[in-house]
Amino acid sequence: MIDDLPLWLSILVSTMVVLGALLTMAGCFGLVRLKSFYLRIHSPTMGTSMGGGLILLASAIYFTITRERLVLHELVIFFFVTLTTPVTLMLLARATLFRDRVEGNDGVPRRPAKQEPDNPGPVV
């Protein structure tokens, strides 16, 4: 069956799988190499979304052509990964930001404290 694949399908699917794997690998390297949690959290998210999306799209195209029917499993998987990855990113980032603010870690953006004006003027 593999010998019967058209050349254009082989090139398209293999290119998408390799690009998806490279994007996923770049996300993994970003997770290891970046310095702080706030920087590290973005690279695996992009690698998972874009890299995994290309691999799933390649799989959907391949099985749709070879089985001669529309395969939707990969598209459903892509939908749920795309939906849950940013939500997980936001929850992790907010929880870490809250923890860092409570612990008073340096380098964490804080809300400025309310400052009283030097000369409030007459009270009316």
C-alpha positions in Angstrom: 0.0 0.0 0.0 2.9 2.4 0.7 4.3 1.8 -2.7 1.0 3.1 -4.2 1.3 6.5 -2.5 1.6 9.5 -4.9 4.9 11.4 -4.8 3.1 14.7 -3.9 1.4 13.1 -0.9 4.7 11.6 0.4 6.5 14.9 0.1 3.7 16.9 1.6 3.1 14.6 4.6 6.8 14.1 5.3 7.5 17.9 5.1 4.7 18.7 7.5 5.8 16.0 10.0 9.4 17.2 9.9 8.4 20.8 10.3 6.1 19.9 13.1 8.8 17.9 14.9 11.3 20.8 14.5 8.8 23.3 16.0 8.1 20.9 18.9 11.9 20.4 19.4 12.4 24.2 19.4 9.7 24.4 22.1 11.6 21.8 24.2 14.9 23.6 23.8 13.2 26.9 24.9 11.9 25.1 28.0 15.4 24.0 28.9 17.4 27.1 27.9 15.3 30.1 29.0 16.1 31.6 32.4 12.8 32.3 34.2 9.5 30.5 34.5 7.7 33.4 32.8 10.0 33.1 29.7 10.0 29.3 29.7 6.2 28.9 29.8 5.7 30.3 26.2 8.0 28.1 24.2 6.5 24.7 24.9 3.0 26.2 24.4 4.0 27.3 20.9 5.7 24.1 20.2 2.7 22.1 21.3 0.3 24.2 19.3 2.1 24.7 16.1 4.3 21.6 16.0 1.6 19.2 17.1 -0.9 20.9 14.8 1.3 20.3 11.7 1.9 16.6 12.7 -1.9 16.1 13.2 -2.7 17.8 9.9 -0.2 15.6 8.1 -1.8 12.6 9.7 -5.3 13.7 8.7 -4.2 14.3 5.1 -2.4 11.0 4.9 -5.3 8.9 6.3 -7.9 10.8 4.4 -6.1 10.1 1.1 -5.1 6.5 1.8 -8.5 5.4 3.3 -10.5 7.4 0.7 -12.7 8.9 3.4 -12.6 11.9 5.6 -10.7 11.3 8.9 -11.8 13.6 11.7 -10.0 12.1 14.7 -7.0 14.3 14.2 -9.0 17.4 13.8 -10.8 16.8 17.1 -7.5 16.2 18.8 -6.1 19.4 17.4 -9.2 21.3 18.5 -8.9 20.1 22.1 -5.1 20.7 22.2 -5.6 24.2 20.8 -8.3 24.9 23.3 -6.6 23.6 26.4 -3.0 24.7 25.9 -3.6 28.5 26.3 -5.9 27.9 29.2 -3.2 25.9 30.9 -0.6 28.6 30.2 -2.8 31.3 31.7 -3.6 29.2 34.8 0.1 28.3 35.4 1.2 31.9 34.9 -1.4 33.4 37.2 -0.8 30.8 39.9 3.0 31.5 39.7 2.5 35.2 39.7 0.3 35.0 42.7 2.8 32.8 44.6 5.7 35.1 43.7 3.8 38.2 44.9 2.8 36.6 48.2 6.4 35.3 48.8 7.9 38.7 47.8 10.3 37.3 45.2 12.4 39.9 43.4 11.9 40.6 39.8 8.2 40.1 39.8 6.0 43.0 38.6 4.0 44.4 41.4 1.1 46.7 41.5 2.2 50.1 42.7 1.1 51.0 46.1 -1.4 53.9 46.5 0.5 57.0 47.2 -1.0 59.9 49.0 -0.5 63.3 47.4 2.0 65.6 49.1 -0.4 68.5 49.3 -4.0 67.2 49.3 -5.4 70.8 49.4 -8.4 72.0 51.3 -11.0 69.5 52.3 -14.4 70.6 51.0 
